Amino acid sequence: MYKLSKSHFSTNPNQGNILIKLRADGEFIRIRTYDRVHGGSRSFIVHREVLWKLPEGETAIDSDLDGFLEAFERDGMIQMRIYWISANNDVISGYKQSFEIPLTLILRVLNSRDMMAKYLYRAAKKPTRFHAVRAAHTLQTIQQDNRVRRAFSKGMRDHFHWPGDTVTLYSDGPADLYFTTESGFPANGGFILYEGSVNTVRGTVPKLQYSVHT
């Protein structure tokens, strides 16, 4: 019997945009997804009757060899959640994807026997949250040096584009920081200050820059 462990099943708030491919295949609809975190999925095969007869105000549930699907209609969109599952050494692991597809597109595919359609689901943007209490000493030191402070501000602007996630910062030296994320994507890393140089019309000038290392 398989053992389902929550630690092996991930819900990633950083999944971002998802490309969905729908293909009519006889009595079935094949659903494939692609996002930057997980890459391309296998085909989830759902019987077309499941999508034809979505109960009003209720959630339809279906399954195949690769996982489970939940679907319901709201405001002209079909909301879907797919739990992609794999098994290894009697332990089930996987991840969940949540997205929505226009009802009109679903109906076009359902009315065909061989149509293929694509839809790009754009995830709603949510701000990245930061907890910085444990980095207070380093942050105070950074504020005392104008060059380092400017490099830090630019680094924070150019990195940590992880909508909906919570990043906790820790001191890791006079100007360097260590971080962890609530989502685990990535689990942890360093926010490191580098000193280099850049070529300009006035010659080579020193430059400070922060980079993320995971």
C-alpha positions as CSV (number, residue, x, y, z in Angstrom):
1,M,0.0,0.0,0.0
2,Y,1.3,3.5,-0.8
3,K,2.0,5.9,1.9
4,L,0.9,9.5,1.2
5,S,3.3,12.0,2.9
6,K,2.5,15.8,2.9
7,S,6.3,16.5,2.8
8,H,6.4,14.9,-0.6
9,F,3.5,16.7,-2.1
10,S,4.1,20.4,-3.0
11,T,1.9,23.4,-3.7
12,N,4.1,26.0,-5.2
13,P,2.9,29.7,-5.1
14,N,5.6,30.6,-7.5
15,Q,4.3,28.4,-10.4
16,G,3.6,31.6,-12.3
17,N,2.0,31.4,-15.8
18,I,0.9,28.0,-17.0
19,L,0.6,27.0,-20.7
20,I,-2.3,24.6,-21.1
21,K,-2.8,22.3,-24.1
22,L,-6.1,20.7,-24.7
23,R,-6.6,18.0,-27.3
24,A,-9.8,16.2,-28.2
25,D,-9.2,12.5,-28.6
26,G,-12.4,10.5,-29.3
27,E,-14.3,10.2,-26.0
28,F,-11.6,11.9,-24.0
29,I,-9.8,15.2,-23.6
30,R,-6.1,15.2,-23.0
31,I,-4.7,18.0,-20.8
32,R,-1.0,18.9,-20.7
33,T,0.5,21.8,-18.8
34,Y,3.9,23.6,-18.8
35,D,5.3,26.0,-16.3
36,R,8.9,27.2,-15.5
37,V,9.1,25.3,-12.2
38,H,7.9,21.9,-13.2
39,G,8.5,21.9,-17.0
40,G,6.1,19.9,-19.2
41,S,3.6,17.5,-17.6
42,R,2.3,14.2,-18.8
43,S,-1.1,14.0,-20.4
44,F,-4.0,14.0,-18.0
45,I,-6.9,12.1,-19.7
46,V,-10.4,13.1,-18.7
47,H,-13.6,11.7,-20.1
48,R,-15.4,14.4,-22.0
49,E,-18.6,13.7,-20.1
50,V,-16.9,15.0,-16.9
51,L,-16.5,18.4,-18.5
52,W,-19.9,18.3,-20.4
53,K,-21.9,17.7,-17.2
54,L,-20.2,19.9,-14.6
55,P,-22.7,20.1,-11.7
56,E,-23.9,23.7,-11.1
57,G,-22.3,25.0,-7.9
58,E,-20.4,21.7,-7.3
59,T,-17.0,20.3,-8.1
60,A,-16.4,17.5,-10.5
61,I,-13.6,15.0,-9.6
62,D,-11.9,12.7,-12.0
63,S,-8.7,10.6,-11.9
64,D,-6.3,8.8,-14.2
65,L,-2.9,7.1,-13.9
66,D,-1.1,10.4,-13.4
67,G,-3.3,12.0,-10.7
68,F,-6.5,13.7,-9.8
69,L,-8.5,16.5,-11.3
70,E,-11.0,18.9,-9.7
71,A,-13.1,21.2,-11.9
72,F,-16.0,23.6,-11.5
73,E,-17.5,26.6,-13.3
74,R,-17.4,30.1,-12.1
75,D,-18.1,33.4,-14.0
76,G,-17.7,31.9,-17.4
77,M,-14.4,30.2,-16.5
78,I,-13.6,26.5,-15.7
79,Q,-11.5,26.4,-12.6
80,M,-9.2,23.4,-12.5
81,R,-6.8,21.9,-10.0
82,I,-4.7,19.0,-11.1
83,Y,-2.7,16.9,-8.6
84,W,0.1,15.3,-10.5
85,I,1.2,12.2,-8.7
86,S,4.1,9.8,-9.0
87,A,5.1,6.8,-6.9
88,N,8.6,5.7,-5.9
89,N,9.5,3.1,-3.2
90,D,6.0,2.9,-1.9
91,V,5.8,6.7,-1.3
92,I,3.5,9.0,-3.3
93,S,4.8,12.4,-4.2
94,G,3.8,15.1,-6.6
95,Y,2.6,18.7,-7.0
96,K,-0.6,20.7,-7.5
97,Q,-1.4,23.1,-10.3
98,S,-4.3,25.5,-10.2
99,F,-5.6,27.4,-13.2
100,E,-8.6,28.5,-15.1
101,I,-9.7,28.2,-18.7
102,P,-12.5,30.1,-20.5
103,L,-15.7,28.0,-20.8
104,T,-16.0,29.0,-24.5
105,L,-12.7,27.4,-25.2
106,I,-13.6,24.2,-23.4
107,L,-16.9,24.0,-25.3
108,R,-15.1,24.3,-28.7
109,V,-12.8,21.4,-27.8
110,L,-15.7,19.4,-26.5
111,N,-17.6,19.9,-29.8
112,S,-14.7,18.5,-31.7
113,R,-13.2,15.0,-32.1
114,D,-9.6,16.0,-32.9
115,M,-9.2,19.7,-32.1
116,M,-6.1,21.0,-30.2
117,A,-6.2,24.3,-28.4
118,K,-3.7,26.2,-26.3
119,Y,-4.4,28.7,-23.5
120,L,-1.9,30.7,-21.4
121,Y,-3.1,31.1,-17.9
122,R,-1.5,34.2,-16.3
123,A,-1.2,33.9,-12.6
124,A,-2.4,36.9,-10.5
125,K,0.5,38.9,-9.2
126,K,1.0,38.8,-5.4
127,P,3.7,40.7,-3.6
128,T,6.7,38.9,-2.1
129,R,6.7,39.2,1.7
130,F,9.9,39.6,3.7
131,H,10.7,38.8,7.3
132,A,14.0,40.6,8.2
133,V,14.1,40.7,12.0
134,R,16.9,38.1,12.1
135,A,18.9,40.2,9.6
136,A,18.7,43.4,11.6
137,H,22.4,43.7,12.4
138,T,23.5,43.3,8.8
139,L,20.8,45.6,7.5
140,Q,22.0,48.3,10.0
141,T,25.5,47.9,8.7
142,I,24.4,48.2,5.1
143,Q,22.6,51.4,5.8
144,Q,25.8,53.0,7.0
145,D,27.6,52.8,3.6
146,N,26.0,54.7,0.7
147,R,27.6,52.4,-2.0
148,V,26.5,49.2,-0.3
149,R,23.0,50.7,0.4
150,R,22.5,51.5,-3.3
151,A,23.7,48.0,-4.3
152,F,21.4,46.4,-1.8
153,S,18.4,48.4,-3.0
154,K,19.1,47.5,-6.7
155,G,19.6,43.8,-5.7
156,M,16.3,43.7,-3.8
157,R,14.6,45.3,-6.9
158,D,16.1,42.9,-9.4
159,H,15.8,39.7,-7.4
160,F,13.2,37.8,-5.3
161,H,10.5,38.0,-8.0
162,W,8.5,35.2,-6.3
163,P,4.9,36.4,-6.1
164,G,3.0,35.2,-3.0
165,D,6.0,33.7,-1.3
166,T,7.5,34.7,2.1
167,V,11.3,35.2,2.3
168,T,13.0,35.2,5.7
169,L,16.4,37.0,5.8
170,Y,19.2,36.2,8.2
171,S,22.6,37.9,8.9
172,D,25.5,36.1,7.3
173,G,28.3,38.6,7.7
174,P,28.8,42.4,7.5
175,A,27.0,42.8,4.2
176,D,25.9,39.3,3.1
177,L,22.5,37.6,3.9
178,Y,21.2,34.1,4.0
179,F,17.5,33.4,3.2
180,T,14.9,30.7,3.3
181,T,11.5,30.7,1.5
182,E,8.1,29.5,2.8
183,S,7.4,27.7,-0.5
184,G,10.7,25.8,-0.7
185,F,11.2,27.1,-4.3
186,P,14.1,27.6,-3.8
187,A,14.5,26.3,-0.2
188,N,17.3,28.6,0.7
189,G,20.2,30.6,-0.6
190,G,22.5,33.5,-0.2
191,F,22.2,37.2,-1.1
192,I,25.8,38.0,-1.6
193,L,27.6,41.3,-2.2
194,Y,30.3,41.3,-4.9
195,E,32.9,44.0,-5.7
196,G,33.9,44.2,-9.4
197,S,34.4,46.8,-12.1
198,V,32.6,48.1,-15.1
199,N,33.9,49.8,-18.2
200,T,32.6,53.3,-18.9
201,V,33.5,56.2,-21.3
202,R,35.5,57.5,-18.4
203,G,37.4,54.3,-18.0
204,T,37.1,51.4,-15.6
205,V,35.2,52.2,-12.3
206,P,34.5,50.0,-9.3
207,K,31.0,48.5,-8.9
208,L,29.2,46.8,-6.1
209,Q,26.5,44.3,-6.9
210,Y,24.3,41.8,-5.0
211,S,23.5,38.4,-6.5
212,V,21.3,35.5,-5.4
213,H,22.9,32.1,-5.1
214,T,20.9,28.9,-4.5
